[in-house]
Every structure is written in structure tokens, then in C-alpha cells.
Amino acid sequence: MWLAGLKPRKYLSHIFISIALSSILAVVIFSLIIYFNATRIFQEKEYSSSAKSLAQVKYNLNQMDSSIKSLSNYLFLNNEIRAIMYSKEPFGDMVELILNVNRLTGVILSSNNFIDSVSIYNSYINEFFYIGRPLYFEDTVLQETINANQPIPRLKPVFRKIENVGGKPERLENVITYYMYDNTDGHNHVDGSIILNVKYSWFMDNVNMINMTDKSLNDQVFILDDKQRFIDNESSAASDFKSSLKTAYLNHVNHSADGKNQGFFESKLDGTNYFVTYVFADHIGFTLLKIEQSSVVYKHIHTLRTTVIWVTIMFLVLILLASAVVSKSTYRPISNLLKHFISTGGQSANEASLKDEISYIGNSYKQSLTNLEALKQEKDQYRNRMREFWIKKLLIGSYNLSEHEYGELTADKSIMELLDGDIYICVIKIDHYNKFRTTYNDKYRKLLKFAILNISTEMLSGPFAVDGADMDDDNVTLIIGARPDTPDALDTIVDGLKQAQANTRQYYNLSFTASVSEKTTNIIEISKVYNNALAHSVYRFVRGRMSVITQGERNVDDGNPFLFDYPTVLEDKMMEIIKLGKSDDFEANLQKFFHVIEPLEYDHIIISLIRLTDRLKRTLDVVSASKIEPVIFDFSKISRELLELETIEDGYQLIVESVKEIIDKDGDDALQARNSAIITSVTDFIAGNYYEPNLSQDQLAAQMKISSRRLSRIFRDGMQLSIPEYINEVRLNKATEWLEKTELSIHQVISKIGIENETYFYAIFKKKFGVTPREYALQKKMHSGKSAR
């Protein structure tokens, strides 16, 4: 059953149409190629046939021209003719002249039947004597030519008119005239000449006979002389036709690159298409044109065209039938696949996006892939959750594993890779955790902890099997599996963790401290080892942030003569200094005190600091009472902060700042001036180094030789914002300046302001300006364009 909303067998029609159209197109193109090639072949054959006929005419014309020239030379050198041509006196004996002329007439005309007449011109007496016509025949055209003072072509055929004799109805007839003379004077007058007039009818009869022209089909030969004039005997009624023919010929020759002397073309003359062949006879300067009606030339082509059309139609019918068979055969696997999809409950097809069967199958396939991918992700998530569950289970309660749980654990090969050999536990605690917790939301904190876990795993995964879990507190924990024969395994772990610390600082501007446990080979002891490493991580208080703490570095009281106490002389001295108001001496003695308690265990250090704080409170209360404006030493607040401190340096700075605030209370003006100078130095340093990626509060504190905590308090009190916030403010202002005034890309702008994390830049930019950097730049440039207009 076909799906609702899916047009039945639509793809089958697509296949049929595609096959049919491609086949029909191929057959039509093939038929056109045959037809046009046949037309070209017929044209070339017709041209070849006509060109041969015209070549024969050209040959005969050249032969006739040679014969007439030879005859002209013979007659010109004949003594009897020369006597008449160069006689300087009028002829007195007319009888003798007539006899000589008649004798010449018999000799010349009887042996040369193409000669119409011969004229002998004597320039001395300016007389013309005719042979073949009356002796003193009045040839007006000839006389005008001789006396025209124009150059006369020597032995070149000249087409002209001559008057009829012998009672012919036409007054004028055509002849072809050759002039033979010896010399001319400065006015182009010949001294004597023989003029041969050739019968035009004889000339044309020979031309037509050679070409076998059929005037009933307008199969004709035309001749153009060297001045592009027609040589014919036709009436002026055909002048329009000949004019059109000459125009077509000249246009063709002028636009033809290689068809000056011979060739063919087609032209429409008087409403009829003609096939024109032409040959140029170079000896006499004539052009021979043969014209035939195109319908006659292409008679067989028309028959071929009809045949091709019918054959093409037959093939098209066969193509349609074959296309139907082939398309059904091609469609059969698709039909079977479609039925299979429908029978197995494929995607519902009532969606408007389903256009045909392939669309339905494609969408069903995509849905199947989506379902498989979702299932795979679900399995991966389940596997990861189970993996995390087992890691947390091992870390928190390895001693409580039941027999069933132990069996499931050992069945997981990826977990057993961690446990097959020496096992180390690494607790990673994020530094500045309070700031970390308040700066980022819960989701982003998890992402950053996941990034730290990934980076650490990547740095250690070469020589070790490593996996870890987020312990839902300020730490993530790694289980590191090392082969028993791994040399210097602990040193390699420390080096890998240090590299992970550097990468985390570079890419996320975060730092962490790592605590590495002693090794164990017993799965049951993993929880114990984890608790030891977690407890030992508190020694960040002494080792400082970004340290890697191992079990061999733990502080002990053994060997310390004061156990977890300190000499009361140091305490008494500090109290006396406080009473005297010597803040600098107080700092120096406090440093000695911290140097004494630093080797103690963590708990003893904290107890010592609380005891010191209690003593300080009682002393400062006495000092504060004598001040003009008493200052309260908040013991409970300082004690609480001491318990939250991450490093002993933070404890030192907390006590110094709290005590000096009371000691220096009477010098408020000087203190304010010092603080103002500190703030100015900080802002100037940030303005000149904002592009440095490592620019931070700690760097500024080291630069100014002041504690980071104190510097932060001074700056916040004076500027009402923290140093990191001010650094971001300067960087964002520079970014907006470049976005507005330059064509730099956002990536280039980020690199110029010292921010390495592009995601972080986008977040703080949008928080400040309400739009993304790209949107900000576009808005500013659009506003600038409108202002310019």
C-alpha cells in the first residue's frame, strides 16, 4: 500500500523521463548531424561539378583569347593591311582598295567563323576601313573610343555595342572587341590600329553548351568583365536580377578570406534561393558566375530530410518503449526496498517534505541513522556514567566492594587496565577556588573541570593508563595505572602534571595544584590511598599554588624543638613593635615567625596562626584605643579567613594588611598618597602592556613589590573595580576602537589585545555591550555610512 501524501510511483516516472529524454536527445542530435553533414556534402559536390564546368569555360576563354591575340598580331603585321593602315595619302584607286579588302575578307572570315568584322584604322587620314561589313561602315562607338584621348587597352577584350547590318530587327548587337596598335602619342592617339570584333553570340553559345545550362530551371551562366559589368544579350528587364546577383557576389567576395578567385555561396534573388558558383578567368579579367535554383540542388536533400524525420520518429517510438522496460527494471529494487521500509514501520509519509519514493527512503534512512546515533550516544553516556561510577566507587568505597560488584568491575576491561599494575591516585585542586566558584556558573564550572581532567589525562596517557572523575567539590581525581617495570614512574607523573598545569594556564587562565599518592597494587586500598592524597593536598598552603605535592614531601614536627609551638620571644617582640607603631619592623619580625612555623604540619600551622591572631587582637585593641579614630580588629573574621586560605603567603598578607591598617591609621594622608601612586602605576602599566596575554594581578604585584592581596584591596578601594575587571575594560575599549576604525577581522583584533580564548572574549564583550563583536562592528559601520551621506 502506497503511503498517504506520496505520489504513487513518482520516482518511476522520473526514471522513465530521464532515460527517455537522454535517449531522445541523443537521437535528435545524431539526426541533425546526419542532415547537416549531408547538406554540406551535397553543397561540396555541386560546387565541385559546377567548378569543373566553369574551369572548362575558363580554359576555352583563355584559348579563344590566345587565338584572337595571335590573329590580331598576324593581321597587324600583314603587309597589305599595313599598307592600308599607314598610307599617308587618300586612296585614289578605289577599285584596288576594294579588291584588297575583299581578298582579306575571304581569307579572314572564312577561316575564323567567330569573327564578326575587322576594322583597319589609318590615323593619318583618320579613316576606318571594315572587313566583313561595308568598307566605310559608320561605327560611331568605335570612333568615339579612338578619339576620346583615353588609354585604349591593347589586346584586352572589351565588351561594347555595334550597329546591326543586313536588315536585322535589332539596331545594336553585342561584340567583344580587341585593339592592336603599335604606338600612341602624348594624347593617347594611336598611329594605326587593327580592331577585331568577336561575335558575342558565338562566345555565349560555347559557354552555355559546355555548362549544359537549362533556362527553364533558371540554370544560367553570367559573365562579369574586369569592371564588374555583365556581358550578355539580355534586355533591361533582367537588370534588377543581375544587379542583385552582382551585389550578392561582391558582398561574398569582400567578406571571404580565401574565396577571391573561386568559390560558392547561396543567396536569395527575386524571392528565390540560388546556389551560385564563381570562377575568375585571370587571363582575360572575366568572372564566370553559374546560378542554379537551391530547390534543384537540394532536391535529394529534401528527400533525405523526410527520410531522416520518419526514421527519427520510429526510433523515438522504440526509445519510449525501451525506456518503459528499462525504467521498470531499474525501479524494481527501489520498489522492493520501499515495501520493506513500509512493512517494517518506517517513517510516516504525511510530511510535505516527502516528494517521491527516494525522498521517503532517504528520510527513513536518516531517521534510522539518527536513532542509531542517539542509541550509540546513550550507550556511550551509560558507559561513561558507569565508568565514572566505578572510579568514584573505587575512590570512596573500595574496601566495601561486594563479591558481585568486584565481578562486574573485573569484567570491565577499560577499568582493569588502570588496576593491572602499580596504582597512583592524583587529587587535582583548582587554585583560587572561591573566585572560580563566584565567577562561573555551575554548568561552566563543570566544563572547565572536565577540560582540566582531559588535559591532565592527555599529558599522562602516553606511558600510563589514566582515567578520572569529577568529585563534585573543588577537585577532580585521576587513577593512574603504571606497569610494574615503568622506570621513575612518580617523576614521569610529576612532569606530566606540570605540563598539564602549563597548558591549563595558557588556554583557560586557570591554575591547579596536584597531590600524588604513594603507589599501591591492592584494589581494596585505593580508597585509603585517595584519602591520604586528599588530606595531603592541604600542603598547598605551604608549597604554594600550581605545585605538585608527593607523599615524600609532607611536613613533620619531629626534630623541631618547638613541636608545633614557636618562641614567645618573637611574639613578645612583635607586640612591642605594634605598640611603638613601627609597621616596617613588624613585617620583618612577622616574616621570621612564618619561617619558623612553615615546617610544621598543616593543623599545627593553623593553630599557631590562630594563637598569634588572638594575641594580636588583644594588643591591637590597646593600641586602637589610643587612636583619634579607633580601628576595630575583627578577630572572628580574620580567623575565618585564615581557615579558608589556600597558601601560607595569603595568611602572611592577611595579617600584615590587618595590622598595618591600625598602625598607620594616624598617617591617613600619606597612606592615601601612596595608594593613589600605586593605582596610577597600575593603570599606566596596564595601558602599556594590555596586549600581553600573561598580564595579571600577580604580575603587577611582583612588578610593584607588593602582595597581590594588598594590591587588589588598594585598587578596588580606589577604582571601585578589581584589577582583572580593569584589564578587561581596557582591552574591550581597544577592541571597539579597532572594530570601528579598521578592517581587521575579529580574530586579528583578539590577538592584538592579549586575549587567547576567543569564547571568553565573546562572552565578556556581549556582557558589556549587549551584542556580539561582529554585530557591534556592523552597527557602527552602518551608522558611519549614514552619517557620511
Disulfide bonds with the S-S distance in Angstrom:
none
